Amino acid sequence: MAGRTVRLVRLVLLAGAAALASGSQGDREPVYRDCVLRCEERNCSGGALKHFRSRQPIYMSLAGPLGLCLSLGPIRALSVPPHAGEFTRPYLSVSGWTCQDDCKYECMWVTVGLYLQEGHTVPQFHGKWPFFRFLCFQEPASAVASFFNGLASLVMLCRYRTSVPTSSPMYPTCVAFAWVSLNAWFWSAVFHTRDTDLTEKMDYFCASTVVLHSVYLCCVRTVGLQRPAVASAFRALLLLMLTAHVSYLSLVRFDYGYNLAANVAIGLVNAAWWLTWCLWNRQRLPHVRKCIVVVLLLQGLSLLELLDFPPLFWVLDAHAIWHVSTIPVHVLFFSFLEDDSLYLLKESEAKFKLD
């Protein structure tokens, strides 16, 4: 009973210090910090560290920084400080992670168990909900969903290149957009597999590139085909904006609020531009209805990001659900690009015959 009282007092002290401390609620918990400190002392130096490293295959330790690893067999968990009523962790393997990372993972579940036993809501740790680490995947549902988004983009790119001749006016711009999207989903999958400073920045920067390229794609379709000089100048402006955005976040300060605001602003411009053009041409070009559906779906599905709840079964959170829901949206958008490119090709051929 005394032990439960001590833990409860610690939780109360944590809640009172929340406004003064940095980080998330879970990693501010004294029990968590004490657990990590003692775990690192026991396992991350001297012979214990050599033993930890000896258990990891060489390809896992080399691939660890990017999270590109795969393990088929479980490895014994690290020794963590004992706590009364320790939570049973959904733990499968240690793969591609440092000793300190594994201590944090183990102690995270000790702290989660403590919170649940005391009747408190599940806390976040270092800005993230606790996720079940399956093999080497830190956020398995989001990583798999990102992979399938990329796969959908690849399949639709292959279909586009097969069905649309290279002479179509929009062909190079649409193909470039597909490759930019593929690159972004690759880094999204890597980031959700292994969250590091590098993978986080690449995920955010590549996502910004997709939004900006979508704006450029819209500019080319609505203005650039008739005024190539305008499209070229707009492309230079977007490249300058991207360079300034990446430089600020990389060299000055990685500001999450600014990054979110910048992407939301560009995303709204992108959505408004596409939607205005589509509504203006919906009678003349029936296939633009696909684009209208895409714009409306993306705006509606983005509301999923406002939901914030502990992951279901420690795997599926709102962000993962959002990633899953965007898979058919990509298919529909590339279908629109295919129809529109074929229409433009037919139109240009008809004008050529008249001339």
Secondary structure, DSSP 8 states (H G I E B T S, - for coil): -HHHHHHHHHHHHHHHTTTTS-S-HHHH-HHHHHHHHHHHHHHSSHHHHHHHHHTS-HHHHHHGGGT----SS----------TT----------S--HHHHHHHHHHHHHHHHHHHTT-----BTTB-----BTTBSSHHHHHHHHHHHHHHHHHHHHHHHHS-TTSTTHHHHHHHHHHHHHHHHHHHHHHHS--HHHHHHHHHHHHHHHHHHHHHHHIIIIITT-HHHHHHHHHHHHHHHHHHHHIIIII---HHHHHHHHHHHHHHHHHHHHHHHHHHTTT-TTHHHHHHHHHHHHHHGGGGG-----BTTTB-HHHHHHHHTHHHHHHHHHHHHHHHHHHHHHHHHHHHH-
